[in-house]
Amino acid sequence: AFNLLGPLCNPAGVRRQVVGCAEPAAAHRLAAALQALGAVRASVVHGDGLDELPLDGSGIIHDVTPDAIRRRRVHLEPLGLHEAAVVELAGGSAEENGRLIEQVLRGSRGPRRDVVLLNAAAALSVAGRTRTLAAGVALAARTIDSGAGMDLLARLRARAAAPAMVEPSGPAGPSGHEATR
């Protein structure tokens, strides 16, 4: 239930978002709710029981604007992507999944890269960075191929590994003045 309600209850007031919905019967209702909540641009995506766009030809996008909700099937061939069964995308442990995403970010070709490109393209379109899924796929591919994804991952790892700044403890408050008792 949270996967359906969470995006609708976001306290940040998000006006542009891609929301995955594993239940096809609920996708249009979720799109209508996003529209009623004032979405400027949103997409509800699903396919083959997944809450993301798959590569098996079953991908559906419900495009949401203030004026309309349009349902469309994703056709992979015009995007330069190849069909793949969900089983080809299976990961494993956290460590294995980390290695797999690194392979994609290092430019490895294949179904894992294609599914990343497809879902990134949906987000880029909703964000207004591209007008079409094809342009989004191309931008996502250029971004990965430029090394920007691996650079960002390296910066995130460095930040996570850095020692946390700890405020001095004691009777003095954050201003350095002794706290009033």
N, C-alpha and C positions, 0 to 999 in steps of 0.2 A: 504494500500500500504506500510506503514512503516513497518508492520510486515514482509513483504517480503524483503524490501530494507534495513532495519535497520541492520540485520546481515551481509549484504554484504558491508556496509559502515563503519564498526567499525574501528575507527582510531587506535585502539590498535593492529591491525594486528594479530588478533586471528587466530591460526592455527589448534586448536582443539575446536569443539563446537557441541552442540546439538541444532538444530533449529527446532522449531515447525512450521508447515505449515497447516493451516486449510483447504486449498484448494488442494485436491488431485491432480488435473490437473497441479498445479504449483510445486508440490514437486520435480519431477525429474529435472525440469528446475533449481530450487533453488539448488539442489544437484550438478548439472553440473556447476553452477556459483561458488559454493564454491570450487569445484575441480579446476576450472580455476584460482581462486584467490590464489591457493597454499595451500589448506587445507591439513594438514598431516593426519588428521583423523577427520571426521565429520559424523553426522547422521542427516538426516531430518526425522522428525517423524510426524505422523498424524493418525487419526482414527475417524470415525463417525463425521466428520466435526470439530474436535477439533485440536488445535495446540499442542497436547501432546499425549502420549500413553494412550488410555483408557483401561478399563477392559471388554469391551463388545465383544472382539474377532475380532474387526476391525482394530487393530493396525498394522501399516506398518512402517518399517524403511528403509530408503534409506541410506545404508552405503557408505561413500565416503572415498576413499584413492587416492593418486596421480595417481594410475594406473587403478582404476575401480570404478564404482558405481553399487552396488548390492541392489536390492529391495527384502525385505523379510517380511513375515507376522509374527507377534508375536503370539506364541502359549503359553497360560498361564499355562496350566497344568504341563508341564515339569519344569516350574519355581516355582511351588508350590503356585501359585496365583489362585484366583477364579474369575470367570466371575461375573460382576456386571454391571447393567445399569447405564448410566451417571446420571440419576436422583438420584441414591443412593449416589452420591458424592456431591450433591448440598450443598452449604453453605448458607450464608446469609449476615448479616451485617459484618462489620470489626470485631466487638467484637465477634460475633459468629464464624467467620472464625478463629480468634485467639484462641478461646477455642478448636476448632476442631483440629488445628495443634498441640496444646499442648497435646491433648489426644493421637494423633499419636506419638509424641515425648516421651510421658510417657509409651508407649508400648501397647496402646489399639489396639486390633486386629480387622480386618474387611476390607471392601473395601477401606476405605480412606488410611489405612496403605498400602494395596496392591498397590494402584496407586502411592503412594509415592515411594515404593520400586521399582516398575517397571521403573519409570522415573529416579530415582537415578541410577538404574542399567545401563541405557543407557548412562548417564553422566560418570559413573565410567569406562565403557568400552571405550568410546571415549577418556577419560583422560589417558588411558593406565594402570589404576589400576587393571582392571580385563580383562580377555580374552573373557568371555561369559556373556550373560545376567544373566544366572543362578548364576554365581559367583558374579556378581554385586548385585543381589537380596540378596544373602547370606551376603555379606559384608555390604550392607545397613541395613539389619535386625540386624546384630551384633552391628553395630554402634548405631542404635536407642536403642537397648536393653541394651547397656552399659551405657546409660545415657548421652552420649557425646552430643547428639542433645539438650537436655534440658539444659545441662551445657553451651553450646554455646548461647542458647537463653537467659539464665540468664545473661551472660556476656554482650551480646548486649543490653539488657534492662538496666543494670547498667551503661553502657557507655552512652546510650541515656539520662538517668536521671541525669547524672553528670553535674554539672554546667560547662559551657564553659569557657575556659581560655580566658580572655580578655586582649589585649595589652593595656598598659596605653596610654591614649590619651594626647595630648598636643603638644607643639612645638618640642619636642624631637622625633626623628625618631626611628626606630626599634633598632638601635645600641645604643640608649641612648644619642647620641649627638644631639645637637640642629640642626634642619634642616636649610639648607642654603636657604635664601630667594632671 
